[in-house]
Amino acid sequence: AKSIEVWQNGQLVGGLYGIDLGHVFCGESMFSKVSNASKVAFITLANQLKKYNYNLLDCQVYNEHLESLGCREIDRTDFMEILKSK
């Protein structure tokens, strides 16, 4: 498991964690004590995954909040193909 933490003035104010499969990151949960802190964690993670050529950031559940961060839904067949690829 890996986590992305957002700190402000010495206080943990947001973040997320998930499972790193090497080419796919499966997000498990996000939290925010300060407005937009989880968004900062998510965008930071997405940028790091892009930098290291990950194939997918799996958010597990599609919703409008994640769509606002650039996520899109894919079908199961495509998802399984991505998991099989390296």
Phi and psi in degrees as GROMACS dihedral restraints (atoms count N, CA, C in turn):
[ dihedral_restraints ]
;  ai    aj    ak    al  type     phi  dphi    fc
    3     4     5     6     1  -132.8    20    10
    4     5     6     7     1   154.8    20    10
    6     7     8     9     1  -133.2    20    10
    7     8     9    10     1   152.9    20    10
    9    10    11    12     1  -118.0    20    10
   10    11    12    13     1   125.4    20    10
   12    13    14    15     1  -115.8    20    10
   13    14    15    16     1   144.4    20    10
   15    16    17    18     1  -117.6    20    10
   16    17    18    19     1   121.5    20    10
   18    19    20    21     1  -114.2    20    10
   19    20    21    22     1   144.1    20    10
   21    22    23    24     1  -140.0    20    10
   22    23    24    25     1   120.6    20    10
   24    25    26    27     1    52.0    20    10
   25    26    27    28     1    43.1    20    10
   27    28    29    30     1    78.6    20    10
   28    29    30    31     1     5.0    20    10
   30    31    32    33     1  -115.1    20    10
   31    32    33    34     1   136.0    20    10
   33    34    35    36     1   -72.6    20    10
   34    35    36    37     1   118.5    20    10
   36    37    38    39     1  -116.7    20    10
   37    38    39    40     1    -7.3    20    10
   39    40    41    42     1  -179.4    20    10
   40    41    42    43     1   169.1    20    10
   42    43    44    45     1   165.1    20    10
   43    44    45    46     1  -172.3    20    10
   45    46    47    48     1  -154.6    20    10
   46    47    48    49     1   162.9    20    10
   48    49    50    51     1  -143.3    20    10
   49    50    51    52     1   162.0    20    10
   51    52    53    54     1  -174.1    20    10
   52    53    54    55     1  -173.1    20    10
   54    55    56    57     1  -105.2    20    10
   55    56    57    58     1   129.6    20    10
   57    58    59    60     1  -100.1    20    10
   58    59    60    61     1   115.8    20    10
   60    61    62    63     1   -97.7    20    10
   61    62    63    64     1     7.2    20    10
   63    64    65    66     1    95.0    20    10
   64    65    66    67     1   -38.2    20    10
   66    67    68    69     1  -129.2    20    10
   67    68    69    70     1    -7.0    20    10
   69    70    71    72     1  -137.0    20    10
   70    71    72    73     1   135.8    20    10
   72    73    74    75     1  -112.1    20    10
   73    74    75    76     1   125.0    20    10
   75    76    77    78     1  -102.8    20    10
   76    77    78    79     1   104.3    20    10
   78    79    80    81     1   -69.2    20    10
   79    80    81    82     1   137.4    20    10
   81    82    83    84     1  -107.3    20    10
   82    83    84    85     1   -44.8    20    10
   84    85    86    87     1  -159.6    20    10
   85    86    87    88     1   149.1    20    10
   87    88    89    90     1  -126.9    20    10
   88    89    90    91     1   151.6    20    10
   90    91    92    93     1  -145.9    20    10
   91    92    93    94     1   159.7    20    10
   93    94    95    96     1  -150.5    20    10
   94    95    96    97     1   124.0    20    10
   96    97    98    99     1   -96.0    20    10
   97    98    99   100     1   -19.0    20    10
   99   100   101   102     1  -125.0    20    10
  100   101   102   103     1   139.6    20    10
  102   103   104   105     1   -49.1    20    10
  103   104   105   106     1   129.8    20    10
  105   106   107   108     1    74.9    20    10
  106   107   108   109     1     1.0    20    10
  108   109   110   111     1   -63.9    20    10
  109   110   111   112     1   -38.3    20    10
  111   112   113   114     1   -68.2    20    10
  112   113   114   115     1   -31.5    20    10
  114   115   116   117     1   -65.5    20    10
  115   116   117   118     1   -39.7    20    10
  117   118   119   120     1   -61.3    20    10
  118   119   120   121     1   -44.1    20    10
  120   121   122   123     1   -62.5    20    10
  121   122   123   124     1   -44.2    20    10
  123   124   125   126     1   -63.7    20    10
  124   125   126   127     1   -47.3    20    10
  126   127   128   129     1   -65.3    20    10
  127   128   129   130     1   -39.5    20    10
  129   130   131   132     1   -60.3    20    10
  130   131   132   133     1   -46.6    20    10
  132   133   134   135     1   -61.7    20    10
  133   134   135   136     1   -47.4    20    10
  135   136   137   138     1   -58.0    20    10
  136   137   138   139     1   -41.9    20    10
  138   139   140   141     1   -65.0    20    10
  139   140   141   142     1   -40.0    20    10
  141   142   143   144     1   -66.1    20    10
  142   143   144   145     1   -42.0    20    10
  144   145   146   147     1   -64.4    20    10
  145   146   147   148     1   -39.1    20    10
  147   148   149   150     1   -63.8    20    10
  148   149   150   151     1   -43.6    20    10
  150   151   152   153     1   -57.8    20    10
  151   152   153   154     1   -37.9    20    10
  153   154   155   156     1   -99.5    20    10
  154   155   156   157     1    18.4    20    10
  156   157   158   159     1    60.2    20    10
  157   158   159   160     1    38.2    20    10
  159   160   161   162     1   -68.3    20    10
  160   161   162   163     1   149.9    20    10
  162   163   164   165     1   -86.1    20    10
  163   164   165   166     1   -23.4    20    10
  165   166   167   168     1  -161.8    20    10
  166   167   168   169     1   141.8    20    10
  168   169   170   171     1  -111.3    20    10
  169   170   171   172     1   103.0    20    10
  171   172   173   174     1   -83.4    20    10
  172   173   174   175     1   115.0    20    10
  174   175   176   177     1   -94.3    20    10
  175   176   177   178     1    -4.4    20    10
  177   178   179   180     1    72.6    20    10
  178   179   180   181     1   -48.1    20    10
  180   181   182   183     1  -126.1    20    10
  181   182   183   184     1   130.3    20    10
  183   184   185   186     1   -85.5    20    10
  184   185   186   187     1   132.6    20    10
  186   187   188   189     1  -152.4    20    10
  187   188   189   190     1   170.4    20    10
  189   190   191   192     1   -63.4    20    10
  190   191   192   193     1   -35.0    20    10
  192   193   194   195     1   -60.9    20    10
  193   194   195   196     1   -48.4    20    10
  195   196   197   198     1   -68.1    20    10
  196   197   198   199     1   -34.5    20    10
  198   199   200   201     1   -60.5    20    10
  199   200   201   202     1   -38.6    20    10
  201   202   203   204     1   -64.9    20    10
  202   203   204   205     1   -18.6    20    10
  204   205   206   207     1   -96.1    20    10
  205   206   207   208     1     3.7    20    10
  207   208   209   210     1   103.7    20    10
  208   209   210   211     1     4.3    20    10
  210   211   212   213     1   -76.6    20    10
  211   212   213   214     1   154.8    20    10
  213   214   215   216     1  -141.3    20    10
  214   215   216   217     1   154.9    20    10
  216   217   218   219     1   -85.1    20    10
  217   218   219   220     1   140.1    20    10
  219   220   221   222     1  -123.8    20    10
  220   221   222   223     1   156.2    20    10
  222   223   224   225     1   -79.7    20    10
  223   224   225   226     1   164.7    20    10
  225   226   227   228     1   -60.3    20    10
  226   227   228   229     1   -39.5    20    10
  228   229   230   231     1   -60.1    20    10
  229   230   231   232     1   -47.0    20    10
  231   232   233   234     1   -63.2    20    10
  232   233   234   235     1   -41.2    20    10
  234   235   236   237     1   -59.6    20    10
  235   236   237   238     1   -46.3    20    10
  237   238   239   240     1   -65.2    20    10
  238   239   240   241     1   -37.2    20    10
  240   241   242   243     1   -64.2    20    10
  241   242   243   244     1   -40.6    20    10
  243   244   245   246     1   -64.4    20    10
  244   245   246   247     1   -42.7    20    10
  246   247   248   249     1   -61.8    20    10
  247   248   249   250     1   -35.8    20    10
  249   250   251   252     1   -74.3    20    10
  250   251   252   253     1   -27.0    20    10
  252   253   254   255     1   -75.9    20    10
  253   254   255   256     1   160.6    20    10
